Amino acid sequence: MGMGDLYRGSDHNYPGRRGFVMPEYEIYALKYAGPLRSSGAFLMWLRDWDTVEERNYYIWCIKGNGETVIVDTGVSPDLAREKDLAGYVSPAEVLSRIDVEAEEVRRVILTHIHWDHASGTSLFPKAMIYVQEREYRFWLEDRIAKRPPFKYVTDETSLTHLAALEKTDRLVLLKGDQEILPGIECLFAPGHTVGLQAVAVKTAKGTAILGSDCAHVFKNYREDWPSALIVDLVGWMRTYEKLRARASSIELLFPGHDVLMHEHYPAVAEGVTRLV
């Protein structure tokens, strides 16, 4: 796959062309469910068993240079009803609060194929879906993915929808680190799943990383301690080294579920905060 394939649908010049200036983006966290409560050991692996901690469920929106890129798709209304997901609002509705219509979005990055990050893919019927090929092949083709611990964290409806996309030009399977637009790069970041990807974004404050579930909360990065649902602990720790090296500061390294993303950043609409 060449640079033109990754950038298709963009009206902007490719890096390397004369006069090109690397764009800067803003990043928004959109809370679509929560808070949910569980043992602290879910957020800090094998620690804090006797505490009760809260987490929110998010998708993210990257805006700038005439582009809108959505990171993860959240949960579909049908699955949210099935799981009785606390505080649920359709990700499409939350996006509309910042004037983004899900049905018109052209680019979606799936960090990984757990149900709370990928089951809302059908809400974005025109979008190209960027996902790591290793992640896609595992969930769609590996018999291990059908075993109970893995079936527990995904859902068949979203897998069926993704499988149908392979027959179209809307599915973009990435092989490792790849820039999909100037200033937006997908980074292979395994550990939580076999092929999770983080997203590096050029912002006015430097390079920010949307790490998704490489960390559930900020404390995972600060204390060098992963959260739960580990498929490769060694790979996870190497991912931490990689993401810290790429982020301009640890303050720009964002986790997947921390309530602080909703509480400690400027609100721009109900359920929406600007991270940078």
N, C-alpha and C positions, 0 to 999 in steps of 0.2 A: 504494500500500500504506500503510495507516494504522498508528498505533502499536499498536492492538489486534492487527493481523495479525502484526507482528513479535514481539509478546510472547505470542502464543497458546500455551497450554500452561503458562503461569506462574500461580502462585497469589498473586503479589505485586502490590501496588498500583503504578500507573503514577506516574512523576514528575509533580509538580504537584498531586497530591491532598493534602488536609489531613493533616498528621501524617507525611508521607512523609520518611523518612531514607535518604539514599543509602547503599546497602550497601557493605561492603568484602569483598574476596575474597582467597584465597590462590591462588598459581600454582605448579604442579608441572611439571617437565620429566621426561618418560618416555623413556628411551633404549631403542629397539627394535632397533638395529643399530649395528655399528661396533666398534672404529674402522676406517675405511677410509683408505687412504693415497694421496696424489696429489701432483703438483707444487704448490708454494706459489702458482703463478699461477692455480690454480683458486679459491683463497680470496682472493687479492689480484690483481685484474685486471692482466695484463701486467707483474707484478712477481714476484720470488722464484722464477724459473724453476728455479734450481738447488737449491732446497730441497725436502725431502719433509715434508709436513704431514699431520696426522691430522684426521679429522672424524667426528662421530657423527651418527646419524639419530634424530630425536625426534618425538614428538607432545607436546602439552601439555594439562594439565587445569586448569580454573579451578573452584574450589569456594568456596561461600559463600552465605549468605542462602537456604539450602535448595535451591540450584541447583548443577548440575554441567554444565559446558560443556567439550566437547573441541575443541581446535584442531588440525586436520589429522588424518588417519586412518592415516598410515604406509603400509606395504606389506602386501598380502595374502600369506598363506603360499604360494600357488601362484606368484606373481610372484617372491617371495624365493627360492624353489627355482630358478626359471628363471634368475635373475640370480646365483645362488650368493652371496647377500648375507652378508657376514661378520658374525658375532656376532648373527644375527637371532633375535629372539623375537617371536611374534605380539603386536601392540599390544594385543589383547584380553587376553592373558595378563599383560602388564605392568600394565594397568589394574586387573586383579583383585587385584594386590598392595596397592592402596590402596582396596580394597572398592568398586570401580566395575565394574559388569558392562556390557560393551559392548552387549550385546543389549537393555539397558534404557535406555541413554542417549537423551535426548530432543533434545539440541541439539548439532550439530557445525558448526564454522566451518571451511570450506576456505579457506586463504589463497591457494592457487593450484593449478593442475591439472597439475603435474609428477608423475611416477609415484611419487616417494618421499614425496609429501605427500597424494596423493588416491587411490591404488589400493587402500587398505584400507577404502573407504567401505562396501563390502558387509558389513563386520564390525559395522555399526551399523544394523540393520534397522528400528528404530523412530524413528530420529533425523530431525528436520528438518535439512536441509543448507543452510547459508547460504554463498553464493558471489556474487562480483560478476558482474552480468549481462555486462559486457564480457569478463570472463575466460571465462565459460561459452560465450558466443556465438562467441568466437574458436576455442576448441578443438573445439566441436561443429559449427560451421557454416562457418568461413572456410577456403577451399581452401588458403591458405598453411600452415595447421596440418598439412596432409598432406605437406608438403615434408620432405625428410630431416632437416634440423637440428631441426625441431620434433617430428617423429615419434620422434626419438631420446630425447626427454625425457618422453614420455608412454606410455601403453599402451592398446590398443584395448579391453581388457576393462573397465577403469574408465570409459572414455568411453561404452561401451555401457550400463553400469550407470547412469551419470548421465543419459544420454538417456532411459532408462526412467522416471527419477524426475520428469521434466518433466510426465509425464501424471498426477502425483499432487500432493497438497498438501504433500509432504515437501520439495520444492525451493523455496527462497526466494532469488530473484534480487534482489540489492541494487544500487542505483544510487547509487554514491558513498558518502560517510560516513553511516552509520546506526547508531543505538543499537539493540541487539537485546534487551537487558535493562537495567534501571537499573544503571549503573556498568560496562557492557560495551558498547563501541562498535567497529564495524568501520570501518576507515579505508582509503579508496582510496589505494593506494601503488604505482603502476606503476613499471616500470623493468626488473626481473628478468623479469616477464611483462607482458602488455598490461593485465591487470586484477588484479594481486596486491592483497590487502588485509592490512593489519596489524590488530592487535586492541589497543585501549586498555582497560585494566582498572583500576578503582579499588581500591587496596589500602591497608593501614595505613601504608605508607611513601609514599603518593601515587599518581600515575598511572603505571602500568607499561605498557610496550608490548611485546607479542609481535610482533616484526617479521618472523618467518619469514625467507625468503631475501632480504629487503631487505638483509641482511648475512648472510654465512655465519659470520662470527666477530666478536667484540667489536671487534677491531682495525679492521674496516671503518668502524665509526662513529667511533672515536677519531681515525683518521687521514683521515677524509672520503674514503675510497677504496673503490669498490665491489668486489664479488667477480665471479665469472664468470657467463656466460649472460645477456648483456645484450640486451634488445630495444629499449630506449630509454634511452640514457645521460643525456640532459638530464632526462628524467622521473625517472630514478633519483636524480639530485642534488637535484632539487626535493623528492622524497620524503624524503631525508635531512633537509632543512630542516624539513619538516612534522613528522616524527616527533620530532626533537629539541625542537621547540617544544611538543609535546604531552606528552612524558615529563617527570615531575617532576625527574629527574636522569638523566645518561647511564648511571648504574649500573642504572637501571630500564629500559634499552633493550636488549632481549634478541634475539640473532641466531638463525639457524636451525640451525647445525650445530657450534657451538664445543664442543670437548671439555671446556672449563672449566665448562659447565653441569652436567656430570656429576661433575667432580672437585672443584670449589671451593664447592659449596653443600651444605647439610645433607641427608644421606641419610635418607629415611623408609622406604624399602623397597629391595630389590634393583633397581637400574636406575632408581630414582625419587629425585629431589631436589626440595626446596622452594626455589623461586627467591625468593619473597617472600610 
